[in-house]
Amino acid sequence: MTKQRKLSYLLNLIGVAVVFAVMTLLFAFQGFGDSTTYVEGVCTTACYTIIMVASLNLVVGFMGEFSLGHAGFVSVGAYASAIVSGALAGKGLSDLALLIVAVLAGGLVAGIAGMLVGIPALRLRGDYLAIVTMAFAEIIRVVFCNLEITGGGRTMSGIPKLATFHSSFWIMAVCVTIMFLFVRSRFGRTVQAIREDYIAAEASGINVTFYKVMTFAISSFFAGVGGALYAHYMTAMIPTNFNFNYSAELLSEVIIGGTGSLTGSVIGAAFLSALPEFMRQFSTYRMLGYSVVLVLVMLFRPGGIFGRWEFSLTRLVKKIAGRGKAKAAAAGALPQAAEKKGE
């Protein structure tokens, strides 16, 4: 690893830590007044939504395939993690350790489900793949409605409340970092090459099916992680929560933020998950405002707010430093010019 890359990682870690510290202080000292607890809940919701949206962007943005069944993988992770945490509760594990075990279990089960679905489904493309993934999500929802262990068609309650803003924030930061490293890796670049030209990639000897299934499984894993945080923050859930509308909502957040941009996924998920909550006092017009935002973005930024652009703290620091050097050079040049003029 080069020195420049190490510096880049260190700067980004400091940036994330600063954001976390500022938010924690605001919550600790009631920075939002009487609404502080409510805002903290919205921010926690935004954290696990970011994981779900970023994971869907791996498929839609970076792999170039259309999936309408992401809610199915979220639900698999949510229910699997709830079952695991329920079985391990009272076994001597701390809340944080129990949450980590439950999150990993939910992610693994969802990842396996993604691989099993992806092997036959990813031989299809376009609308056909979208239909298959949508069908999978509906099948999963119906299965959960008829299993006793998931509460059947009733609400599955009594899930331990293990997820807090602090744990959700850092799990989100780790997940987004891993997804970013995957996108920037050799595997990620190969997946993007498949997106740009499927036939050329296949003709170059790339095992297209393998890379697509691998990406789909990774996306499903992180969807399961997001679902696990959802389950352990809400503490109750019902299969109908994970219907087609939820998949469409996640997809809209990907498209608005920018397909092929993890920065767009983070900003889009945070903004759009918070917008309906902050407009709840205008309950009659809440969804109307949400729809207007969607329409405006599609009209004026059809590629999404960020397109395929990624924010870089290192690039920003270099730009600021470059401007500082330019101003210093200009300031040093003025006295020299005055001296020459005097001569």
C-alpha positions as a Markdown table, in Angstrom:
| # | Residue | x | y | z |
|---|---|---|---|---|
| 1 | Met | 0.0 | 0.0 | 0.0 |
| 2 | Thr | 1.4 | 3.4 | -1.0 |
| 3 | Lys | 2.0 | 6.2 | 1.4 |
| 4 | Gln | -0.5 | 8.4 | -0.5 |
| 5 | Arg | -3.2 | 5.7 | -0.1 |
| 6 | Lys | -2.5 | 5.3 | 3.6 |
| 7 | Leu | -2.9 | 9.1 | 4.0 |
| 8 | Ser | -6.1 | 9.0 | 2.1 |
| 9 | Tyr | -7.5 | 6.3 | 4.4 |
| 10 | Leu | -6.4 | 8.1 | 7.5 |
| 11 | Leu | -8.1 | 11.4 | 6.4 |
| 12 | Asn | -11.3 | 9.6 | 5.7 |
| 13 | Leu | -11.2 | 7.8 | 9.0 |
| 14 | Ile | -10.7 | 11.2 | 10.7 |
| 15 | Gly | -13.6 | 12.7 | 8.7 |
| 16 | Val | -15.9 | 9.9 | 9.8 |
| 17 | Ala | -14.8 | 10.2 | 13.4 |
| 18 | Val | -15.5 | 13.9 | 13.4 |
| 19 | Val | -19.0 | 13.4 | 12.0 |
| 20 | Phe | -19.7 | 10.8 | 14.7 |
| 21 | Ala | -18.3 | 13.0 | 17.4 |
| 22 | Val | -20.4 | 16.0 | 16.3 |
| 23 | Met | -23.6 | 14.0 | 16.2 |
| 24 | Thr | -22.9 | 12.3 | 19.5 |
| 25 | Leu | -22.3 | 15.6 | 21.2 |
| 26 | Leu | -25.5 | 17.1 | 19.7 |
| 27 | Phe | -27.5 | 14.1 | 21.0 |
| 28 | Ala | -25.7 | 14.1 | 24.4 |
| 29 | Phe | -26.3 | 17.9 | 25.1 |
| 30 | Gln | -29.8 | 18.0 | 23.6 |
| 31 | Gly | -28.7 | 20.0 | 20.6 |
| 32 | Phe | -32.1 | 19.6 | 19.0 |
| 33 | Gly | -34.1 | 20.5 | 22.0 |
| 34 | Asp | -37.2 | 18.4 | 22.7 |
| 35 | Ser | -36.8 | 16.7 | 19.4 |
| 36 | Thr | -33.3 | 15.3 | 20.1 |
| 37 | Thr | -34.5 | 11.8 | 20.8 |
| 38 | Tyr | -36.7 | 11.8 | 17.7 |
| 39 | Val | -33.8 | 13.1 | 15.5 |
| 40 | Glu | -31.5 | 10.5 | 16.9 |
| 41 | Gly | -34.0 | 7.8 | 15.9 |
| 42 | Val | -34.2 | 9.3 | 12.4 |
| 43 | Cys | -30.4 | 9.2 | 12.1 |
| 44 | Thr | -30.4 | 5.6 | 13.2 |
| 45 | Thr | -32.9 | 4.7 | 10.6 |
| 46 | Ala | -30.8 | 6.6 | 8.0 |
| 47 | Cys | -27.8 | 4.5 | 9.0 |
| 48 | Tyr | -29.3 | 1.1 | 8.2 |
| 49 | Thr | -31.1 | 2.5 | 5.2 |
| 50 | Ile | -27.7 | 3.6 | 3.8 |
| 51 | Ile | -26.4 | 0.1 | 4.0 |
| 52 | Met | -29.5 | -1.3 | 2.1 |
| 53 | Val | -29.3 | 1.4 | -0.6 |
| 54 | Ala | -25.5 | 1.1 | -1.1 |
| 55 | Ser | -25.8 | -2.6 | -1.4 |
| 56 | Leu | -28.5 | -2.3 | -4.0 |
| 57 | Asn | -26.3 | 0.1 | -5.9 |
| 58 | Leu | -23.7 | -2.6 | -6.3 |
| 59 | Val | -26.2 | -4.5 | -8.5 |
| 60 | Val | -28.0 | -1.6 | -10.2 |
| 61 | Gly | -25.2 | 1.0 | -10.5 |
| 62 | Phe | -22.0 | -1.0 | -10.7 |
| 63 | Met | -23.2 | -4.2 | -12.2 |
| 64 | Gly | -25.8 | -2.6 | -14.4 |
| 65 | Glu | -28.6 | -5.0 | -13.7 |
| 66 | Phe | -32.2 | -4.1 | -12.6 |
| 67 | Ser | -33.3 | -5.7 | -9.3 |
| 68 | Leu | -36.8 | -5.3 | -7.8 |
| 69 | Gly | -36.5 | -7.8 | -5.0 |
| 70 | His | -34.0 | -6.2 | -2.6 |
| 71 | Ala | -36.6 | -6.1 | 0.2 |
| 72 | Gly | -36.7 | -9.9 | 0.1 |
| 73 | Phe | -33.0 | -10.1 | 1.1 |
| 74 | Val | -33.5 | -7.4 | 3.7 |
| 75 | Ser | -36.3 | -9.5 | 5.2 |
| 76 | Val | -34.2 | -12.7 | 5.2 |
| 77 | Gly | -31.4 | -10.9 | 7.1 |
| 78 | Ala | -33.9 | -9.3 | 9.5 |
| 79 | Tyr | -35.7 | -12.5 | 10.4 |
| 80 | Ala | -32.6 | -14.7 | 10.5 |
| 81 | Ser | -30.8 | -12.2 | 12.8 |
| 82 | Ala | -33.9 | -12.0 | 15.1 |
| 83 | Ile | -34.1 | -15.8 | 15.4 |
| 84 | Val | -30.4 | -16.0 | 16.2 |
| 85 | Ser | -30.5 | -13.1 | 18.8 |
| 86 | Gly | -33.6 | -14.7 | 20.4 |
| 87 | Ala | -31.8 | -18.0 | 20.7 |
| 88 | Leu | -28.6 | -16.5 | 22.2 |
| 89 | Ala | -30.2 | -14.0 | 24.5 |
| 90 | Gly | -29.3 | -14.6 | 28.1 |
| 91 | Lys | -26.3 | -16.8 | 27.2 |
| 92 | Gly | -23.8 | -14.4 | 28.7 |
| 93 | Leu | -23.1 | -12.3 | 25.6 |
| 94 | Ser | -23.0 | -8.5 | 25.9 |
| 95 | Asp | -25.4 | -6.5 | 23.9 |
| 96 | Leu | -22.8 | -5.4 | 21.5 |
| 97 | Ala | -21.4 | -8.9 | 21.0 |
| 98 | Leu | -25.0 | -10.3 | 20.5 |
| 99 | Leu | -25.7 | -7.6 | 18.0 |
| 100 | Ile | -22.5 | -8.4 | 16.0 |
| 101 | Val | -23.3 | -12.1 | 16.0 |
| 102 | Ala | -26.9 | -11.4 | 14.9 |
| 103 | Val | -25.8 | -9.0 | 12.2 |
| 104 | Leu | -23.3 | -11.4 | 10.8 |
| 105 | Ala | -25.8 | -14.3 | 10.9 |
| 106 | Gly | -28.4 | -12.2 | 9.1 |
| 107 | Gly | -25.9 | -11.1 | 6.5 |
| 108 | Leu | -24.6 | -14.7 | 5.9 |
| 109 | Val | -28.1 | -16.2 | 5.5 |
| 110 | Ala | -29.1 | -13.3 | 3.1 |
| 111 | Gly | -25.8 | -13.8 | 1.2 |
| 112 | Ile | -26.5 | -17.5 | 0.7 |
| 113 | Ala | -30.1 | -16.7 | -0.4 |
| 114 | Gly | -28.6 | -14.2 | -2.9 |
| 115 | Met | -26.2 | -16.8 | -4.3 |
| 116 | Leu | -29.0 | -19.4 | -4.6 |
| 117 | Val | -31.2 | -16.9 | -6.4 |
| 118 | Gly | -28.4 | -15.4 | -8.5 |
| 119 | Ile | -27.1 | -18.7 | -10.0 |
| 120 | Pro | -30.2 | -19.3 | -12.1 |
| 121 | Ala | -31.5 | -15.7 | -12.3 |
| 122 | Leu | -28.4 | -13.9 | -13.4 |
| 123 | Arg | -28.3 | -15.8 | -16.6 |
| 124 | Leu | -31.2 | -13.5 | -17.5 |
| 125 | Arg | -30.9 | -9.7 | -18.2 |
| 126 | Gly | -33.0 | -6.6 | -18.1 |
| 127 | Asp | -36.7 | -6.9 | -17.5 |
| 128 | Tyr | -36.5 | -10.7 | -17.0 |
| 129 | Leu | -34.1 | -10.4 | -14.1 |
| 130 | Ala | -36.3 | -7.7 | -12.5 |
| 131 | Ile | -39.3 | -10.0 | -12.7 |
| 132 | Val | -37.5 | -12.9 | -11.2 |
| 133 | Thr | -36.1 | -10.9 | -8.3 |
| 134 | Met | -39.5 | -9.4 | -7.7 |
| 135 | Ala | -41.0 | -12.9 | -7.7 |
| 136 | Phe | -38.4 | -14.0 | -5.2 |
| 137 | Ala | -39.2 | -11.2 | -2.8 |
| 138 | Glu | -42.9 | -12.1 | -3.0 |
| 139 | Ile | -42.2 | -15.8 | -2.4 |
| 140 | Ile | -40.1 | -15.0 | 0.7 |
| 141 | Arg | -42.8 | -12.7 | 2.0 |
| 142 | Val | -45.5 | -15.4 | 1.6 |
| 143 | Val | -43.2 | -18.0 | 3.2 |
| 144 | Phe | -42.6 | -15.8 | 6.3 |
| 145 | Cys | -46.3 | -15.2 | 6.5 |
| 146 | Asn | -46.8 | -19.0 | 7.0 |
| 147 | Leu | -43.9 | -19.9 | 9.2 |
| 148 | Glu | -44.6 | -20.2 | 12.9 |
| 149 | Ile | -41.0 | -19.2 | 13.9 |
| 150 | Thr | -41.4 | -15.9 | 12.2 |
| 151 | Gly | -44.8 | -15.2 | 13.8 |
| 152 | Gly | -46.8 | -16.3 | 10.8 |
| 153 | Gly | -48.8 | -13.5 | 9.4 |
| 154 | Arg | -48.7 | -11.7 | 12.8 |
| 155 | Thr | -46.1 | -9.3 | 14.1 |
| 156 | Met | -42.9 | -10.8 | 15.3 |
| 157 | Ser | -42.2 | -9.0 | 18.5 |
| 158 | Gly | -40.0 | -9.3 | 21.5 |
| 159 | Ile | -36.8 | -8.8 | 19.5 |
| 160 | Pro | -34.1 | -7.3 | 21.8 |
| 161 | Lys | -33.4 | -3.6 | 21.1 |
| 162 | Leu | -29.7 | -3.9 | 20.5 |
| 163 | Ala | -29.1 | -1.4 | 17.7 |
| 164 | Thr | -28.4 | 2.2 | 18.8 |
| 165 | Phe | -27.2 | 5.2 | 16.8 |
| 166 | His | -23.6 | 4.5 | 17.9 |
| 167 | Ser | -23.5 | 0.9 | 16.9 |
| 168 | Ser | -25.5 | 1.5 | 13.7 |
| 169 | Phe | -23.3 | 4.4 | 12.6 |
| 170 | Trp | -20.1 | 2.4 | 12.9 |
| 171 | Ile | -21.5 | -0.8 | 11.3 |
| 172 | Met | -22.7 | 1.5 | 8.5 |
| 173 | Ala | -19.3 | 3.0 | 8.1 |
| 174 | Val | -17.6 | -0.4 | 8.0 |
| 175 | Cys | -20.1 | -1.7 | 5.5 |
| 176 | Val | -19.8 | 1.3 | 3.1 |
| 177 | Thr | -16.0 | 1.1 | 3.4 |
| 178 | Ile | -15.9 | -2.6 | 2.4 |
| 179 | Met | -18.3 | -1.9 | -0.5 |
| 180 | Phe | -16.1 | 1.0 | -1.6 |
| 181 | Leu | -12.9 | -1.2 | -1.5 |
| 182 | Phe | -14.7 | -3.9 | -3.4 |
| 183 | Val | -15.7 | -1.4 | -6.1 |
| 184 | Arg | -12.1 | -0.1 | -6.4 |
| 185 | Ser | -10.6 | -3.6 | -6.4 |
| 186 | Arg | -9.8 | -5.8 | -9.4 |
| 187 | Phe | -13.1 | -7.6 | -9.0 |
| 188 | Gly | -15.1 | -4.4 | -8.9 |
| 189 | Arg | -13.4 | -3.1 | -12.0 |
| 190 | Thr | -14.2 | -6.3 | -13.8 |
| 191 | Val | -17.9 | -6.0 | -12.8 |
| 192 | Gln | -17.9 | -2.5 | -14.2 |
| 193 | Ala | -16.4 | -3.7 | -17.4 |
| 194 | Ile | -19.2 | -6.2 | -17.7 |
| 195 | Arg | -21.7 | -3.4 | -17.1 |
| 196 | Glu | -20.1 | -1.3 | -19.9 |
| 197 | Asp | -20.0 | -4.1 | -22.5 |
| 198 | Tyr | -21.3 | -7.5 | -21.6 |
| 199 | Ile | -20.3 | -9.1 | -25.0 |
| 200 | Ala | -16.8 | -7.6 | -25.0 |
| 201 | Ala | -16.2 | -8.8 | -21.5 |
| 202 | Glu | -17.3 | -12.3 | -22.2 |
| 203 | Ala | -15.2 | -12.3 | -25.4 |
| 204 | Ser | -12.2 | -11.3 | -23.3 |
| 205 | Gly | -12.4 | -14.5 | -21.3 |
| 206 | Ile | -14.2 | -13.0 | -18.2 |
| 207 | Asn | -16.5 | -15.5 | -16.5 |
| 208 | Val | -19.4 | -13.1 | -16.6 |
| 209 | Thr | -21.8 | -15.4 | -14.6 |
| 210 | Phe | -19.3 | -15.9 | -11.8 |
| 211 | Tyr | -18.7 | -12.2 | -11.3 |
| 212 | Lys | -22.4 | -11.3 | -11.5 |
| 213 | Val | -23.3 | -14.0 | -8.9 |
| 214 | Met | -20.5 | -12.9 | -6.6 |
| 215 | Thr | -21.6 | -9.3 | -6.7 |
| 216 | Phe | -25.2 | -10.3 | -6.2 |
| 217 | Ala | -24.3 | -12.4 | -3.2 |
| 218 | Ile | -22.2 | -9.6 | -1.7 |
| 219 | Ser | -25.1 | -7.1 | -2.3 |
| 220 | Ser | -27.5 | -9.6 | -0.6 |
| 221 | Phe | -25.1 | -10.0 | 2.4 |
| 222 | Phe | -25.1 | -6.3 | 3.1 |
| 223 | Ala | -28.8 | -6.1 | 2.5 |
| 224 | Gly | -29.1 | -8.7 | 5.3 |
| 225 | Val | -26.9 | -6.6 | 7.5 |
| 226 | Gly | -29.2 | -3.7 | 7.0 |
| 227 | Gly | -32.2 | -5.8 | 7.7 |
| 228 | Ala | -30.6 | -7.1 | 11.0 |
| 229 | Leu | -30.1 | -3.6 | 12.2 |
| 230 | Tyr | -33.6 | -2.8 | 11.2 |
| 231 | Ala | -35.0 | -5.7 | 13.2 |
| 232 | His | -32.9 | -4.9 | 16.3 |
| 233 | Tyr | -33.9 | -1.3 | 16.3 |
| 234 | Met | -37.6 | -1.6 | 15.6 |
| 235 | Thr | -37.9 | -4.7 | 17.8 |
| 236 | Ala | -41.0 | -5.8 | 16.0 |
| 237 | Met | -41.8 | -6.5 | 12.3 |
| 238 | Ile | -44.3 | -8.1 | 10.0 |
| 239 | Pro | -43.7 | -9.7 | 6.6 |
| 240 | Thr | -45.9 | -7.1 | 4.8 |
| 241 | Asn | -43.3 | -4.4 | 5.7 |
| 242 | Phe | -41.0 | -6.0 | 3.1 |
| 243 | Asn | -43.3 | -5.8 | 0.1 |
| 244 | Phe | -42.7 | -4.5 | -3.4 |
| 245 | Asn | -43.2 | -0.9 | -2.3 |
| 246 | Tyr | -40.2 | -1.2 | 0.0 |
| 247 | Ser | -38.0 | -2.5 | -2.8 |
| 248 | Ala | -39.3 | 0.3 | -5.1 |
| 249 | Glu | -38.4 | 2.8 | -2.3 |
| 250 | Leu | -34.8 | 1.5 | -2.0 |
| 251 | Leu | -34.5 | 1.6 | -5.8 |
| 252 | Ser | -35.7 | 5.2 | -6.0 |
| 253 | Glu | -33.1 | 6.2 | -3.4 |
| 254 | Val | -30.4 | 4.6 | -5.5 |
| 255 | Ile | -31.5 | 6.3 | -8.7 |
| 256 | Ile | -31.9 | 9.7 | -7.1 |
| 257 | Gly | -28.6 | 9.6 | -5.3 |
| 258 | Gly | -26.8 | 8.4 | -8.5 |
| 259 | Thr | -26.4 | 4.9 | -9.9 |
| 260 | Gly | -22.7 | 4.0 | -9.7 |
| 261 | Ser | -22.0 | 6.4 | -6.8 |
| 262 | Leu | -21.7 | 5.2 | -3.2 |
| 263 | Thr | -21.6 | 8.8 | -2.2 |
| 264 | Gly | -25.0 | 9.3 | -3.9 |
| 265 | Ser | -26.3 | 6.2 | -2.1 |
| 266 | Val | -25.2 | 7.7 | 1.3 |
| 267 | Ile | -26.6 | 11.1 | 0.7 |
| 268 | Gly | -29.8 | 9.9 | -1.1 |
| 269 | Ala | -30.6 | 7.3 | 1.5 |
| 270 | Ala | -30.0 | 9.8 | 4.4 |
| 271 | Phe | -32.0 | 12.6 | 2.8 |
| 272 | Leu | -35.0 | 10.5 | 1.5 |
| 273 | Ser | -35.3 | 8.4 | 4.7 |
| 274 | Ala | -35.3 | 11.6 | 6.8 |
| 275 | Leu | -37.6 | 13.7 | 4.5 |
| 276 | Pro | -40.9 | 11.8 | 5.2 |
| 277 | Glu | -40.2 | 11.8 | 8.9 |
| 278 | Phe | -39.5 | 15.5 | 9.1 |
| 279 | Met | -42.6 | 16.2 | 7.1 |
| 280 | Arg | -44.8 | 14.1 | 9.4 |
| 281 | Gln | -46.4 | 17.2 | 10.9 |
| 282 | Phe | -47.8 | 17.9 | 7.4 |
| 283 | Ser | -49.2 | 14.3 | 7.3 |
| 284 | Thr | -51.7 | 15.2 | 4.5 |
| 285 | Tyr | -49.0 | 16.5 | 2.2 |
| 286 | Arg | -46.0 | 14.4 | 3.4 |
| 287 | Met | -46.0 | 11.9 | 0.5 |
| 288 | Leu | -46.8 | 14.6 | -2.0 |
| 289 | Gly | -43.7 | 16.5 | -1.0 |
| 290 | Tyr | -41.7 | 13.2 | -1.3 |
| 291 | Ser | -43.1 | 12.7 | -4.8 |
| 292 | Val | -42.3 | 16.2 | -5.9 |
| 293 | Val | -38.7 | 15.8 | -4.9 |
| 294 | Leu | -38.5 | 12.6 | -6.9 |
| 295 | Val | -40.0 | 14.2 | -10.0 |
| 296 | Leu | -37.7 | 17.3 | -9.8 |
| 297 | Val | -34.6 | 15.2 | -9.5 |
| 298 | Met | -35.6 | 13.1 | -12.5 |
| 299 | Leu | -36.3 | 16.2 | -14.6 |
| 300 | Phe | -33.2 | 18.2 | -13.8 |
| 301 | Arg | -30.7 | 15.4 | -12.8 |
| 302 | Pro | -31.8 | 12.2 | -14.7 |
| 303 | Gly | -28.5 | 10.6 | -13.8 |
| 304 | Gly | -29.1 | 11.2 | -10.1 |
| 305 | Ile | -27.8 | 13.9 | -7.9 |
| 306 | Phe | -24.2 | 12.7 | -8.0 |
| 307 | Gly | -24.2 | 10.7 | -11.2 |
| 308 | Arg | -21.2 | 8.4 | -10.9 |
| 309 | Trp | -19.1 | 11.0 | -9.0 |
| 310 | Glu | -17.6 | 10.1 | -5.7 |
| 311 | Phe | -16.7 | 12.5 | -2.9 |
| 312 | Ser | -13.1 | 12.4 | -1.8 |
| 313 | Leu | -11.9 | 14.1 | 1.3 |
| 314 | Thr | -8.3 | 13.7 | 0.1 |
| 315 | Arg | -9.1 | 15.4 | -3.1 |
| 316 | Leu | -10.9 | 18.2 | -1.2 |
| 317 | Val | -7.9 | 18.7 | 1.1 |
| 318 | Lys | -5.5 | 18.8 | -1.9 |
| 319 | Lys | -7.7 | 21.4 | -3.6 |
| 320 | Ile | -7.8 | 23.6 | -0.6 |
| 321 | Ala | -4.1 | 23.3 | -0.1 |
| 322 | Gly | -3.5 | 24.1 | -3.8 |
| 323 | Arg | -5.6 | 27.2 | -3.6 |
| 324 | Gly | -3.6 | 28.3 | -0.5 |
| 325 | Lys | -0.3 | 27.8 | -2.3 |
| 326 | Ala | -1.7 | 29.8 | -5.3 |
| 327 | Lys | -2.7 | 32.7 | -3.1 |
| 328 | Ala | 0.6 | 32.6 | -1.3 |
| 329 | Ala | 2.5 | 32.7 | -4.7 |
| 330 | Ala | 0.3 | 35.5 | -5.9 |
| 331 | Ala | 0.9 | 37.5 | -2.7 |
| 332 | Gly | 4.7 | 37.0 | -3.0 |
| 333 | Ala | 4.6 | 38.1 | -6.6 |
| 334 | Leu | 3.0 | 41.5 | -5.8 |
| 335 | Pro | 6.0 | 42.9 | -3.9 |
| 336 | Gln | 8.3 | 41.7 | -6.6 |
| 337 | Ala | 6.2 | 43.4 | -9.3 |
| 338 | Ala | 6.3 | 46.6 | -7.3 |
| 339 | Glu | 10.0 | 46.5 | -6.9 |
| 340 | Lys | 10.4 | 46.0 | -10.7 |
| 341 | Lys | 8.1 | 48.9 | -11.3 |
| 342 | Gly | 10.1 | 51.1 | -9.0 |
| 343 | Glu | 13.3 | 50.3 | -10.8 |
